Amino acid sequence: MKTWFHSWRAAVRIARRDAWRAKGRSSLVLAMIALPILGVSAADLTIRSSELSVSERMERGIGAADASFHDPGLGGVPVFQTPAGDNVYPAKDEENAPWPSGPGDPTKVIPAGSRWISDTQGAAKLTTVHGLLQTDVRELKADDPIARGITTLLDGHYPRKADEVIATSAFLEQSGLSLGSTVSARNFDRPYRIVGSYELPDSLDAAQITALPGAFLAPYGKAAEKAGALAPGSSTSYLVQQAGGFTWNDVKEINTKGISVVSRAVQLNPPADSEVPLYQRPDWRSFESSSGADAMVLASLATVVGLAMLEICLLAGPAFAVGARRSRRQLGLVGANGGSRSHIRAIVLSGGLVIGVAAAVVGTVLALALTLALRPFLEDFIGQRFGAFDIRPLELLGIALLAVLTGLLAAIVPAVTASRQTVLASLTGRRGVRSTSKVLPVLGLVALLIGAAIALYGSVVTDQFAIVAGGSALAELGVVAMTPALVGLFGRVGRWLPLSPRLALRDAVRNRGRTAPAVAAVLAAVAGTVAVATHTASTDAQYRAEYTASLPHGAVSFFQMEEGGRDVPAVADAVQRYFSVETRADVSRVSVGKPGCPPWGGGDGCGQYEVMTPPANLCPMWVPTTDGSDPSEKFTPEQRRTMIREDWRCAQTSGGGGLYVDGGLLVGDARLLKVLGIEDAAASRALADGKAVVFSKPLVAADGSIGIKQVTDMKAAEKASAENKPSPGRISRVPAHLVTGDPKTYGLQVLMSPETARAAGLRTVPVGAYFSTDALPGSEQRQKLDAELATLGAGIDLTVEEGYVSDDSIFLLALTVFAGLVTIGAAGIATGLAQADAEADLKTLAAVGAPPRVRRTLSGFQCGVVAAMGVVLGSVSGLLPAVGLRLTEERQQIRYHEQTIAEGWGGDLTPPYVPIVVPWETLAALLVAVPLGAALLAALVTRSKGAVARREAT
């Protein structure tokens, strides 16, 4: 034991001295190993620090209160809740019973003797330097001790008067306002002075203001209703302090009165699942990840870590071989003085140990320092403040041990190779000739065949991505193991090459021990790049084929669904002013109730409408049933397929686009048809004659009219829906003109003129406009329009149809650059080793009169040969996983398409298009530009003249 310890201590001292002497090479290897350790350690520190403890979460959520009481809006009926209070359901779950709704009163269940404050949250459009900004509004006595921890005051003071507010730093930055500025809301001219700035530790980028309770939202709601707009919604919770807190039994007791509770005591000591009534319901489903999914994540993580370590070992291995080659005389002296092969291996392995330990220390220390230094930036990036700076020593130690293990693994092959050199060969500088292993290529070929078979099975027989990925990874490892043999095959093309590339290729083949790891490193990086690039290009081609235009090319549209479209004329004028508009078509929507009602209903005095489908025109698979059962279950899958393909009632139009208005109903004139490219003179005449132009055949009744039902009693409608009955309402009949064929309507189903709508008793409000343009608007035009829309503060959904735009080009470029950097790095390391080996040959060439440029040219071709071999092998290897994944996706999509038709869900009858596209641009850059660039770079950094020295006889 003592002898072993002393021998390793001596080996480590020798390795440390050699590493210090070769600072450049040591720094290169240290950086390769330390950078991943730095990244992973920093990520671990950031993630752990951002994971809040229960106490920290409670402090940011409910301050110093013991509990927060909430009204779930279920009409005060008894409820069941999760211990966290994030899921609340009625305690009674009666089948086909209407879902309870209505307000409750949490103040009635707050225990006597408790102290509490209210916390109300809403939203409003506030005036800013730039116009209007949608902002969260909070009413909370933020300086109350109960609210301590919810907000962090940065400057100024908390509100003391009803006309004072504090604002988050994010709001001040976005609005251009500052302390002392006044702010008001749209439709509400009362000014409020900003007296302080604060931040929400859990949401740093939230634009929010906070006023005293009752100072803003209630008067703002009254002013909005007076202006004809809908009063903004708000929610109130109550932060309660009580001696002893609230136990789980207390929470369940409060639940019986229809109020949910978030309790600090329950969060700190959650009850067992058996004590939670909600978990005992048969219909309860937990959405936590399964053990199988967790195992899959761990397996994927282990695969990624393993492949990353393999890549680093392949890159660092030749560097350790360079060190062993340059120290061969020293190693020979060790052997001449009685050292065994194990001592030689220990010295070279100690080099990996020293570099690995140094990389672990440097990476961990830098991760700690950088995470601390960049903490404010990291918090801004993730949008929340850290809790405590959480250092997990065991996790950091495990990450550091990966660096040590990587260093040792990278030095294994050079250590074994160095120990096999004879003492005489090491002392005289002779390299000797050793045959390559015949076992490794065979094992690699077996792994390649098995991996390819697994990937093929996964893509053709099953639809499991994990099987395809696992088989592809095994096949790639097989190719890596075959690299020495494949390098030998490349040597056969040397007979047709000129002198310098022939010398470089033959040198690479003769010295496969240093060439193969570099080629394998390039292979692995390029294979991953080609696989991802091929999958990305294929997916992009599929998205391009499946792309559905929202409008004709070059057309523009916008919609404003809120506030009764009050800003529509101003926005339409702005679009016409900044864009090159040919035709403008203003459109309106049907509104039931007050002008400010939203199109989907909701709010006091607001209703909705339905475009009726006559019972005779309903698809048999979609006819509503009185018991709520699925009507399609009455038919066999073959009958469903037949109906979808042959019954016009079950066919779905492919007009393209999407229109977020009920029934696709718009009110406008013939200019809309022109903008949409619908050339139908009969449709234009029908509009002029007071008819509705209809593009969906099932909507037209036998008498040639369509029905529009106005529903004003929403509670009765909800009750009827729960009982599977039609909603009560008044139906207006409008004569219709059906447009035949299948024109592209971009979501438009019904178009009628304003006069026709008024005659039918339909009230309309502006909703938007469509425009045809001479040319697509440029970036400058869009920026000017965006600036004016910001001053209006309108909630606008603007669409400019410019066709399919791929956003993958930058991603593919980044992949190519990554592969290029890895290739140049690996090839450069191999070139440095080749120069160390070929120094004697270069001296001979210089002695016989070879020009100085031969050294530079040979170096460039040595680097280019390694890069070219790795890129070619990697490009071929990377296609297998990409093709396998695409075939798997094709099987999944075809199966889902067939299921859709068989179940009677409707949809497009065209089978899915899942192409396999080879990214030729990326491959061309990898196959041509990267090896050429590596060769030129190596030639440029190589000195033309070496040191004058005599060549020793070998």
Secondary structure, DSSP 8 states (H G I E B T S, - for coil): -HHHHHHHHHHHHHHHHHHHHSHHHHHHHHHHHHHHHHHHHHHHHHHHHHS--HHHHHHHHHTT-SEEEE--SBTT--EEE-TTSS-EEES---TT-----B---GGGTS-TT-EEEEEEEEEEEEE-SSSEEEEEEEEE-TTSGGGBTTBEEEEE----STTEEEEEHHHHHHH---TT-EEEETTEEEEEEEEEEEEBTTBTT--EEEE-TTSSHHHHHHHHHHTTS-----EEEEEEE-TT---HHHHHHHHTTT-EEEEHHHHHS---GGG-GGGGSTT-------HHHHHHHHHHHHHHHHHHHHHHHHHHHHHHHHHHHHTHHHHHHHHHTT--HHHHHHHHHHHHHHHHHHHHHHHHHHHHHHHHHTHHHHHHHHTS--SS----HHHHHHHHHHHHHHHHHHHHHHHHHHHHS-HHHHHHT--------SHHHHHHHHHHHHHHHHHHHHHHT---HHHHHHHHHHHHHHHHHTHHHHHHHHGGGGGGS-HHHHHHHHHHHHTHHHHHHHHHHHHHHHHHHHHHHHHHHHHHHHHHHH---SSSTT-EEEE--SGGGTTHHHHHHHHHHHS-EEEEEEEEEE--BSTT--TT--STTB-EEEE---GGGS-GGG---TT---GGGGS-HHHHHHHHHH-TTT------S---SGGGEEE--HHHHHHTT---HHHHHHHHTT-EEE--GGGS-TTSEEEEEEE--HHHHHHHHHTT-----EEEEEEEEE--S----TT--EEE-HHHHHHTT--EEEEEEEEEESS---HHHHHHHHHHHHHHT---EEEE--------HHHHHHHHHHHHHHHHHHHHHHHHHHHHHTHHHHHHHHHTT--THHHHHHHHHHHHHHHHHHHHHHHHHHHHHHHHHHHHHHHHHHHHHHHHHHTT-----S---------HHHHHIIIIIHHHHHHHHHHHHS-SS---------
